[in-house]
Amino acid sequence: MKSSAATIFRAFALLLLASALLPLTAMAQRRNRSVVTDPQELAYMEEMNKAIKPEFKDDVFTFARLIYQSSDYYGGGRGARDDTPDSDVCLRWRLFQITSLKVGVGTGYQEIYITPKELAGYPFAYMTATNNMELTEAEAKALREYMLNGGFVMAEDFWGDQAWRHVHAEFKLIFPDLEPVELPLNHPVFHSVFNFKYAPQIPSAGFGYRGTSFYSADYAGDHDAHYYGLFDKKGRMMAIICRNNHYGDGWEHEGENREYFDKFSMAQAYPMFINILFYSMTH
């Protein structure tokens, strides 16, 4: 992206996020559906589709969610589809509102399996509930090739020391010879569009409602937010790992509690995702 386009993107995002955006209350009224059926959500999607000129229908950003086997490592049945479809629908709508991106919408969210063929169509891929992730050897190889060929992965939604050890081990399957590097606060990813003076931390909604950012005692250990980059030999960041964070809840539950919306969704979850996306597109 040329510098002029980057400046326009940044200014447009800052202007709109500063405006009086309201929580998407329609999202809070629906749970556990695999496709979008709510009239208001369908209207959002129609508006996004209308913004895409037919000749550029393939020149859009599509939020792609990686699907993989989950071990139920921490129980509760949380896996690769955690927070869907609400989180993905909210995120796409906010990207459409807040940035100048043209956003692909489909039927609500885009799932892709970890195969070379499916990964090839998406330069940015998202994985959640990574503390339950169990990659196969073939998936690890596909992700390694995807990232070495220019793809970018955002991994998040895990908490505590034990979960971090599991996520770290899964990434070592992908790159046995590479070590995730903790990103200092002066790294450009924290300032690419929105200027963060702290490491963003989005708690799961239930804990955020109660005024705490961390999970219960069985997740004891380091509760601070940490961001790790996985870099290739040329220094390009291929993945960002967001430890002690739950971005999916920051998107999914924005319409349920105004304090959570103000403090976590609009102040952190959306702006930092835009930073990560913008950084991945321009480096």
VEXMILO-985185 format. One record per residue (C-alpha): x, y, z; residue in one letter; residue number from 1. Coordinates in nm, 2 decimals. Each point is the difference from the previous one (the first is absolute). Layout:
N
{X = X, Y = Y, Z = Z, segu = A, dose = NUM} .
...
% end
This chain:
283
{X = 0.00, Y = 0.00, Z = 0.00, segu = M, dose = 1} .
{X = 0.14, Y = 0.34, Z = -0.10, segu = K, dose = 2} .
{X = 0.07, Y = 0.25, Z = 0.28, segu = S, dose = 3} .
{X = -0.28, Y = 0.23, Z = -0.12, segu = S, dose = 4} .
{X = -0.26, Y = -0.28, Z = 0.01, segu = A, dose = 5} .
{X = 0.13, Y = -0.09, Z = 0.35, segu = A, dose = 6} .
{X = -0.05, Y = 0.35, Z = 0.12, segu = T, dose = 7} .
{X = -0.35, Y = 0.01, Z = -0.13, segu = I, dose = 8} .
{X = -0.08, Y = -0.34, Z = 0.16, segu = F, dose = 9} .
{X = 0.14, Y = 0.12, Z = 0.33, segu = R, dose = 10} .
{X = -0.18, Y = 0.34, Z = 0.00, segu = A, dose = 11} .
{X = -0.33, Y = -0.16, Z = -0.10, segu = F, dose = 12} .
{X = 0.02, Y = -0.26, Z = 0.27, segu = A, dose = 13} .
{X = 0.09, Y = 0.25, Z = 0.27, segu = L, dose = 14} .
{X = -0.29, Y = 0.23, Z = -0.10, segu = L, dose = 15} .
{X = -0.27, Y = -0.26, Z = 0.01, segu = L, dose = 16} .
{X = 0.11, Y = -0.17, Z = 0.32, segu = L, dose = 17} .
{X = -0.01, Y = 0.33, Z = 0.17, segu = A, dose = 18} .
{X = -0.36, Y = 0.05, Z = -0.11, segu = S, dose = 19} .
{X = -0.30, Y = -0.12, Z = 0.21, segu = A, dose = 20} .
{X = -0.02, Y = -0.36, Z = -0.11, segu = L, dose = 21} .
{X = -0.27, Y = -0.20, Z = 0.18, segu = L, dose = 22} .
{X = 0.01, Y = -0.36, Z = 0.12, segu = P, dose = 23} .
{X = -0.16, Y = -0.26, Z = -0.24, segu = L, dose = 24} .
{X = -0.28, Y = -0.11, Z = 0.22, segu = T, dose = 25} .
{X = -0.14, Y = -0.23, Z = -0.26, segu = A, dose = 26} .
{X = 0.30, Y = -0.22, Z = 0.04, segu = M, dose = 27} .
{X = -0.06, Y = -0.05, Z = 0.37, segu = A, dose = 28} .
{X = -0.34, Y = -0.15, Z = -0.07, segu = Q, dose = 29} .
{X = 0.12, Y = -0.30, Z = -0.20, segu = R, dose = 30} .
{X = 0.22, Y = -0.28, Z = 0.10, segu = R, dose = 31} .
{X = 0.14, Y = -0.33, Z = -0.14, segu = N, dose = 32} .
{X = -0.12, Y = 0.03, Z = -0.36, segu = R, dose = 33} .
{X = 0.24, Y = -0.09, Z = -0.27, segu = S, dose = 34} .
{X = -0.14, Y = 0.24, Z = -0.26, segu = V, dose = 35} .
{X = -0.14, Y = 0.35, Z = 0.02, segu = V, dose = 36} .
{X = -0.38, Y = 0.03, Z = 0.01, segu = T, dose = 37} .
{X = -0.07, Y = 0.32, Z = 0.20, segu = D, dose = 38} .
{X = -0.15, Y = 0.27, Z = -0.23, segu = P, dose = 39} .
{X = 0.22, Y = 0.27, Z = 0.13, segu = Q, dose = 40} .
{X = 0.31, Y = -0.20, Z = -0.05, segu = E, dose = 41} .
{X = -0.11, Y = -0.09, Z = -0.35, segu = L, dose = 42} .
{X = -0.05, Y = 0.37, Z = -0.07, segu = A, dose = 43} .
{X = 0.36, Y = 0.07, Z = 0.11, segu = Y, dose = 44} .
{X = 0.13, Y = -0.27, Z = -0.23, segu = M, dose = 45} .
{X = -0.21, Y = 0.13, Z = -0.29, segu = E, dose = 46} .
{X = 0.15, Y = 0.35, Z = 0.05, segu = E, dose = 47} .
{X = 0.35, Y = -0.14, Z = 0.00, segu = M, dose = 48} .
{X = -0.07, Y = -0.20, Z = -0.32, segu = N, dose = 49} .
{X = -0.14, Y = 0.31, Z = -0.17, segu = K, dose = 50} .
{X = 0.32, Y = 0.19, Z = 0.07, segu = A, dose = 51} .
{X = 0.20, Y = -0.25, Z = -0.21, segu = I, dose = 52} .
{X = 0.01, Y = 0.08, Z = -0.37, segu = K, dose = 53} .
{X = -0.06, Y = -0.31, Z = -0.22, segu = P, dose = 54} .
{X = 0.33, Y = 0.04, Z = -0.17, segu = E, dose = 55} .
{X = 0.18, Y = -0.01, Z = 0.33, segu = F, dose = 56} .
{X = -0.21, Y = -0.27, Z = 0.17, segu = K, dose = 57} .
{X = 0.31, Y = -0.21, Z = 0.06, segu = D, dose = 58} .
{X = 0.21, Y = 0.29, Z = 0.12, segu = D, dose = 59} .
{X = -0.14, Y = 0.00, Z = 0.35, segu = V, dose = 60} .
{X = 0.12, Y = -0.09, Z = 0.35, segu = F, dose = 61} .
{X = -0.15, Y = -0.32, Z = 0.13, segu = T, dose = 62} .
{X = 0.04, Y = -0.09, Z = 0.36, segu = F, dose = 63} .
{X = 0.10, Y = -0.37, Z = -0.01, segu = A, dose = 64} .
{X = -0.03, Y = -0.22, Z = 0.31, segu = R, dose = 65} .
{X = 0.22, Y = -0.31, Z = 0.02, segu = L, dose = 66} .
{X = -0.18, Y = -0.32, Z = 0.08, segu = I, dose = 67} .
{X = 0.20, Y = -0.28, Z = 0.18, segu = Y, dose = 68} .
{X = -0.05, Y = -0.28, Z = 0.24, segu = Q, dose = 69} .
{X = -0.05, Y = 0.10, Z = 0.36, segu = S, dose = 70} .
{X = 0.11, Y = -0.22, Z = 0.29, segu = S, dose = 71} .
{X = -0.24, Y = 0.16, Z = 0.26, segu = D, dose = 72} .
{X = 0.33, Y = 0.06, Z = 0.19, segu = Y, dose = 73} .
{X = -0.17, Y = 0.23, Z = 0.25, segu = Y, dose = 74} .
{X = -0.35, Y = -0.14, Z = -0.03, segu = G, dose = 75} .
{X = -0.32, Y = 0.19, Z = -0.08, segu = G, dose = 76} .
{X = 0.00, Y = -0.11, Z = -0.37, segu = G, dose = 77} .
{X = 0.17, Y = 0.31, Z = -0.12, segu = R, dose = 78} .
{X = 0.17, Y = -0.04, Z = -0.34, segu = G, dose = 79} .
{X = 0.07, Y = 0.16, Z = -0.33, segu = A, dose = 80} .
{X = -0.36, Y = 0.12, Z = -0.04, segu = R, dose = 81} .
{X = -0.01, Y = 0.17, Z = 0.34, segu = D, dose = 82} .
{X = -0.20, Y = 0.33, Z = -0.01, segu = D, dose = 83} .
{X = -0.14, Y = -0.06, Z = -0.35, segu = T, dose = 84} .
{X = -0.17, Y = 0.14, Z = -0.19, segu = P, dose = 85} .
{X = -0.07, Y = 0.31, Z = 0.21, segu = D, dose = 86} .
{X = 0.37, Y = 0.09, Z = 0.05, segu = S, dose = 87} .
{X = 0.08, Y = -0.02, Z = -0.37, segu = D, dose = 88} .
{X = -0.32, Y = 0.19, Z = -0.11, segu = V, dose = 89} .
{X = 0.07, Y = 0.28, Z = 0.25, segu = C, dose = 90} .
{X = 0.36, Y = 0.02, Z = -0.10, segu = L, dose = 91} .
{X = -0.08, Y = 0.02, Z = -0.37, segu = R, dose = 92} .
{X = -0.26, Y = 0.27, Z = 0.05, segu = W, dose = 93} .
{X = 0.24, Y = 0.21, Z = 0.22, segu = R, dose = 94} .
{X = 0.28, Y = -0.03, Z = -0.26, segu = L, dose = 95} .
{X = -0.25, Y = 0.13, Z = -0.26, segu = F, dose = 96} .
{X = -0.10, Y = 0.29, Z = 0.23, segu = Q, dose = 97} .
{X = 0.33, Y = 0.09, Z = 0.14, segu = I, dose = 98} .
{X = 0.24, Y = -0.05, Z = -0.30, segu = T, dose = 99} .
{X = 0.00, Y = 0.05, Z = -0.37, segu = S, dose = 100} .
{X = 0.03, Y = -0.37, Z = -0.06, segu = L, dose = 101} .
{X = -0.25, Y = -0.18, Z = -0.22, segu = K, dose = 102} .
{X = -0.10, Y = -0.31, Z = 0.20, segu = V, dose = 103} .
{X = -0.11, Y = -0.33, Z = -0.14, segu = G, dose = 104} .
{X = -0.30, Y = -0.14, Z = 0.20, segu = V, dose = 105} .
{X = -0.13, Y = -0.32, Z = -0.15, segu = G, dose = 106} .
{X = -0.26, Y = -0.17, Z = 0.23, segu = T, dose = 107} .
{X = 0.14, Y = 0.15, Z = 0.32, segu = G, dose = 108} .
{X = 0.35, Y = -0.13, Z = 0.04, segu = Y, dose = 109} .
{X = 0.26, Y = -0.19, Z = -0.20, segu = Q, dose = 110} .
{X = 0.14, Y = -0.32, Z = 0.14, segu = E, dose = 111} .
{X = 0.31, Y = -0.16, Z = -0.17, segu = I, dose = 112} .
{X = 0.17, Y = -0.32, Z = 0.08, segu = Y, dose = 113} .
{X = 0.37, Y = -0.02, Z = 0.03, segu = I, dose = 114} .
{X = 0.09, Y = -0.13, Z = -0.34, segu = T, dose = 115} .
{X = 0.23, Y = 0.16, Z = -0.26, segu = P, dose = 116} .
{X = -0.29, Y = 0.04, Z = -0.24, segu = K, dose = 117} .
{X = -0.23, Y = 0.19, Z = 0.24, segu = E, dose = 118} .
{X = 0.27, Y = 0.20, Z = 0.17, segu = L, dose = 119} .
{X = 0.12, Y = 0.13, Z = -0.34, segu = A, dose = 120} .
{X = -0.31, Y = 0.22, Z = -0.04, segu = G, dose = 121} .
{X = 0.05, Y = 0.20, Z = 0.32, segu = Y, dose = 122} .
{X = 0.30, Y = 0.21, Z = 0.09, segu = P, dose = 123} .
{X = -0.13, Y = 0.05, Z = 0.36, segu = F, dose = 124} .
{X = -0.12, Y = -0.29, Z = 0.22, segu = A, dose = 125} .
{X = -0.14, Y = 0.00, Z = 0.35, segu = Y, dose = 126} .
{X = 0.00, Y = -0.28, Z = 0.26, segu = M, dose = 127} .
{X = -0.18, Y = 0.00, Z = 0.34, segu = T, dose = 128} .
{X = -0.02, Y = -0.22, Z = 0.31, segu = A, dose = 129} .
{X = 0.36, Y = -0.10, Z = -0.08, segu = T, dose = 130} .
{X = 0.04, Y = -0.15, Z = 0.34, segu = N, dose = 131} .
{X = -0.21, Y = -0.29, Z = -0.13, segu = N, dose = 132} .
{X = 0.17, Y = -0.02, Z = -0.34, segu = M, dose = 133} .
{X = 0.14, Y = -0.33, Z = -0.12, segu = E, dose = 134} .
{X = 0.18, Y = 0.04, Z = -0.33, segu = L, dose = 135} .
{X = 0.07, Y = -0.30, Z = -0.22, segu = T, dose = 136} .
{X = 0.34, Y = -0.04, Z = -0.16, segu = E, dose = 137} .
{X = -0.16, Y = 0.09, Z = -0.34, segu = A, dose = 138} .
{X = -0.16, Y = 0.31, Z = 0.14, segu = E, dose = 139} .
{X = 0.32, Y = 0.12, Z = 0.16, segu = A, dose = 140} .
{X = 0.18, Y = -0.05, Z = -0.33, segu = K, dose = 141} .
{X = -0.28, Y = 0.19, Z = -0.19, segu = A, dose = 142} .
{X = 0.02, Y = 0.29, Z = 0.25, segu = L, dose = 143} .
{X = 0.38, Y = 0.01, Z = -0.02, segu = R, dose = 144} .
{X = -0.01, Y = 0.03, Z = -0.38, segu = E, dose = 145} .
{X = -0.29, Y = 0.25, Z = 0.01, segu = Y, dose = 146} .
{X = 0.19, Y = 0.23, Z = 0.24, segu = M, dose = 147} .
{X = 0.33, Y = -0.03, Z = -0.18, segu = L, dose = 148} .
{X = -0.17, Y = 0.09, Z = -0.33, segu = N, dose = 149} .
{X = -0.14, Y = 0.32, Z = 0.14, segu = G, dose = 150} .
{X = -0.31, Y = -0.10, Z = 0.20, segu = G, dose = 151} .
{X = -0.07, Y = 0.15, Z = 0.35, segu = F, dose = 152} .
{X = -0.16, Y = -0.17, Z = 0.30, segu = V, dose = 153} .
{X = -0.16, Y = 0.16, Z = 0.30, segu = M, dose = 154} .
{X = -0.03, Y = -0.25, Z = 0.30, segu = A, dose = 155} .
{X = -0.19, Y = 0.09, Z = 0.32, segu = E, dose = 156} .
{X = -0.26, Y = -0.10, Z = 0.26, segu = D, dose = 157} .
{X = 0.20, Y = -0.17, Z = 0.27, segu = F, dose = 158} .
{X = 0.10, Y = 0.09, Z = 0.35, segu = W, dose = 159} .
{X = 0.26, Y = -0.10, Z = 0.26, segu = G, dose = 160} .
{X = 0.34, Y = -0.17, Z = 0.01, segu = D, dose = 161} .
{X = -0.12, Y = -0.35, Z = -0.07, segu = Q, dose = 162} .
{X = -0.20, Y = 0.11, Z = -0.31, segu = A, dose = 163} .
{X = 0.30, Y = 0.20, Z = -0.12, segu = W, dose = 164} .
{X = 0.22, Y = -0.31, Z = 0.02, segu = R, dose = 165} .
{X = -0.25, Y = -0.19, Z = -0.21, segu = H, dose = 166} .
{X = -0.03, Y = 0.27, Z = -0.26, segu = V, dose = 167} .
{X = 0.38, Y = 0.04, Z = -0.01, segu = H, dose = 168} .
{X = 0.04, Y = -0.38, Z = -0.06, segu = A, dose = 169} .
{X = -0.25, Y = 0.02, Z = -0.29, segu = E, dose = 170} .
{X = 0.19, Y = 0.27, Z = -0.17, segu = F, dose = 171} .
{X = 0.32, Y = -0.19, Z = 0.04, segu = K, dose = 172} .
{X = -0.16, Y = -0.27, Z = -0.20, segu = L, dose = 173} .
{X = -0.04, Y = 0.25, Z = -0.28, segu = I, dose = 174} .
{X = 0.35, Y = 0.15, Z = 0.04, segu = F, dose = 175} .
{X = 0.23, Y = -0.22, Z = 0.21, segu = P, dose = 176} .
{X = 0.29, Y = 0.23, Z = -0.07, segu = D, dose = 177} .
{X = -0.17, Y = 0.33, Z = 0.09, segu = L, dose = 178} .
{X = -0.08, Y = 0.15, Z = 0.33, segu = E, dose = 179} .
{X = -0.29, Y = 0.25, Z = 0.06, segu = P, dose = 180} .
{X = 0.15, Y = 0.34, Z = 0.10, segu = V, dose = 181} .
{X = -0.19, Y = 0.22, Z = 0.24, segu = E, dose = 182} .
{X = -0.08, Y = 0.33, Z = -0.16, segu = L, dose = 183} .
{X = 0.10, Y = 0.31, Z = 0.20, segu = P, dose = 184} .
{X = -0.25, Y = 0.29, Z = 0.02, segu = L, dose = 185} .
{X = 0.20, Y = 0.21, Z = -0.24, segu = N, dose = 186} .
{X = -0.06, Y = -0.26, Z = -0.28, segu = H, dose = 187} .
{X = -0.18, Y = 0.15, Z = -0.30, segu = P, dose = 188} .
{X = -0.29, Y = -0.24, Z = 0.03, segu = V, dose = 189} .
{X = -0.12, Y = 0.19, Z = 0.31, segu = F, dose = 190} .
{X = 0.01, Y = 0.33, Z = -0.19, segu = H, dose = 191} .
{X = -0.07, Y = -0.07, Z = -0.37, segu = S, dose = 192} .
{X = -0.34, Y = 0.17, Z = 0.01, segu = V, dose = 193} .
{X = -0.10, Y = 0.05, Z = 0.36, segu = F, dose = 194} .
{X = 0.26, Y = 0.10, Z = 0.25, segu = N, dose = 195} .
{X = 0.00, Y = -0.23, Z = 0.30, segu = F, dose = 196} .
{X = 0.19, Y = 0.09, Z = 0.31, segu = K, dose = 197} .
{X = -0.07, Y = -0.33, Z = 0.16, segu = Y, dose = 198} .
{X = -0.04, Y = -0.36, Z = -0.12, segu = A, dose = 199} .
{X = -0.37, Y = -0.05, Z = -0.07, segu = P, dose = 200} .
{X = -0.17, Y = -0.26, Z = 0.21, segu = Q, dose = 201} .
{X = -0.36, Y = -0.12, Z = -0.08, segu = I, dose = 202} .
{X = -0.15, Y = -0.23, Z = 0.27, segu = P, dose = 203} .
{X = -0.27, Y = -0.26, Z = -0.07, segu = S, dose = 204} .
{X = -0.33, Y = 0.18, Z = 0.03, segu = A, dose = 205} .
{X = -0.11, Y = -0.17, Z = 0.33, segu = G, dose = 206} .
{X = 0.31, Y = 0.12, Z = 0.18, segu = F, dose = 207} .
{X = -0.01, Y = 0.34, Z = -0.16, segu = G, dose = 208} .
{X = -0.35, Y = 0.05, Z = 0.13, segu = Y, dose = 209} .
{X = 0.12, Y = -0.07, Z = 0.35, segu = R, dose = 210} .
{X = 0.28, Y = 0.26, Z = -0.03, segu = G, dose = 211} .
{X = 0.30, Y = -0.24, Z = -0.02, segu = T, dose = 212} .
{X = 0.21, Y = -0.08, Z = -0.30, segu = S, dose = 213} .
{X = 0.11, Y = -0.35, Z = 0.10, segu = F, dose = 214} .
{X = -0.13, Y = -0.35, Z = 0.04, segu = Y, dose = 215} .
{X = -0.06, Y = -0.20, Z = 0.31, segu = S, dose = 216} .
{X = 0.27, Y = -0.15, Z = 0.23, segu = A, dose = 217} .
{X = 0.06, Y = -0.31, Z = -0.20, segu = D, dose = 218} .
{X = 0.15, Y = 0.23, Z = -0.27, segu = Y, dose = 219} .
{X = 0.23, Y = 0.14, Z = 0.26, segu = A, dose = 220} .
{X = 0.33, Y = 0.14, Z = -0.11, segu = G, dose = 221} .
{X = 0.09, Y = 0.30, Z = -0.23, segu = D, dose = 222} .
{X = -0.31, Y = 0.19, Z = -0.08, segu = H, dose = 223} .
{X = 0.16, Y = 0.29, Z = -0.18, segu = D, dose = 224} .
{X = -0.05, Y = 0.04, Z = -0.38, segu = A, dose = 225} .
{X = 0.29, Y = -0.12, Z = -0.21, segu = H, dose = 226} .
{X = 0.04, Y = 0.02, Z = -0.38, segu = Y, dose = 227} .
{X = 0.24, Y = -0.22, Z = -0.18, segu = Y, dose = 228} .
{X = 0.12, Y = 0.02, Z = -0.36, segu = G, dose = 229} .
{X = 0.12, Y = -0.29, Z = -0.21, segu = L, dose = 230} .
{X = 0.26, Y = 0.13, Z = -0.25, segu = F, dose = 231} .
{X = 0.16, Y = -0.15, Z = -0.31, segu = D, dose = 232} .
{X = 0.37, Y = 0.02, Z = -0.07, segu = K, dose = 233} .
{X = -0.05, Y = 0.34, Z = -0.17, segu = K, dose = 234} .
{X = -0.17, Y = 0.14, Z = 0.30, segu = G, dose = 235} .
{X = -0.35, Y = 0.00, Z = -0.14, segu = R, dose = 236} .
{X = -0.27, Y = -0.07, Z = 0.27, segu = M, dose = 237} .
{X = -0.20, Y = -0.30, Z = -0.12, segu = M, dose = 238} .
{X = -0.22, Y = -0.04, Z = 0.31, segu = A, dose = 239} .
{X = -0.11, Y = 0.18, Z = 0.31, segu = I, dose = 240} .
{X = -0.10, Y = -0.19, Z = 0.31, segu = I, dose = 241} .
{X = -0.22, Y = 0.19, Z = 0.24, segu = C, dose = 242} .
{X = 0.05, Y = -0.15, Z = 0.35, segu = R, dose = 243} .
{X = -0.25, Y = 0.07, Z = 0.28, segu = N, dose = 244} .
{X = -0.26, Y = 0.15, Z = -0.24, segu = N, dose = 245} .
{X = -0.34, Y = -0.09, Z = -0.14, segu = H, dose = 246} .
{X = -0.06, Y = 0.22, Z = -0.31, segu = Y, dose = 247} .
{X = -0.28, Y = -0.22, Z = -0.11, segu = G, dose = 248} .
{X = -0.21, Y = 0.10, Z = 0.30, segu = D, dose = 249} .
{X = 0.09, Y = 0.36, Z = -0.05, segu = G, dose = 250} .
{X = -0.17, Y = -0.02, Z = -0.33, segu = W, dose = 251} .
{X = -0.28, Y = -0.25, Z = 0.07, segu = E, dose = 252} .
{X = -0.13, Y = 0.15, Z = 0.32, segu = H, dose = 253} .
{X = 0.02, Y = 0.37, Z = -0.08, segu = E, dose = 254} .
{X = -0.37, Y = 0.05, Z = 0.01, segu = G, dose = 255} .
{X = -0.07, Y = -0.16, Z = 0.34, segu = E, dose = 256} .
{X = 0.16, Y = 0.24, Z = 0.24, segu = N, dose = 257} .
{X = 0.07, Y = 0.37, Z = -0.06, segu = R, dose = 258} .
{X = 0.30, Y = 0.02, Z = 0.24, segu = E, dose = 259} .
{X = 0.16, Y = -0.31, Z = -0.17, segu = Y, dose = 260} .
{X = -0.07, Y = 0.16, Z = -0.34, segu = F, dose = 261} .
{X = 0.16, Y = 0.33, Z = 0.10, segu = D, dose = 262} .
{X = 0.30, Y = -0.14, Z = 0.19, segu = K, dose = 263} .
{X = 0.09, Y = -0.31, Z = -0.20, segu = F, dose = 264} .
{X = -0.18, Y = -0.03, Z = -0.33, segu = S, dose = 265} .
{X = 0.04, Y = 0.35, Z = -0.15, segu = M, dose = 266} .
{X = 0.31, Y = 0.11, Z = 0.21, segu = A, dose = 267} .
{X = 0.21, Y = -0.31, Z = -0.06, segu = Q, dose = 268} .
{X = -0.14, Y = -0.30, Z = -0.19, segu = A, dose = 269} .
{X = -0.09, Y = 0.18, Z = -0.33, segu = Y, dose = 270} .
{X = 0.29, Y = 0.25, Z = 0.00, segu = P, dose = 271} .
{X = 0.27, Y = -0.25, Z = 0.07, segu = M, dose = 272} .
{X = -0.14, Y = -0.25, Z = -0.25, segu = F, dose = 273} .
{X = 0.02, Y = 0.29, Z = -0.26, segu = I, dose = 274} .
{X = 0.36, Y = 0.06, Z = 0.10, segu = N, dose = 275} .
{X = 0.08, Y = -0.37, Z = -0.04, segu = I, dose = 276} .
{X = -0.17, Y = -0.02, Z = -0.34, segu = L, dose = 277} .
{X = 0.15, Y = 0.32, Z = -0.13, segu = F, dose = 278} .
{X = 0.35, Y = -0.10, Z = 0.12, segu = Y, dose = 279} .
{X = -0.04, Y = -0.34, Z = -0.17, segu = S, dose = 280} .
{X = -0.11, Y = 0.16, Z = -0.33, segu = M, dose = 281} .
{X = 0.29, Y = 0.25, Z = -0.01, segu = T, dose = 282} .
{X = 0.30, Y = -0.20, Z = 0.12, segu = H, dose = 283} .
% end
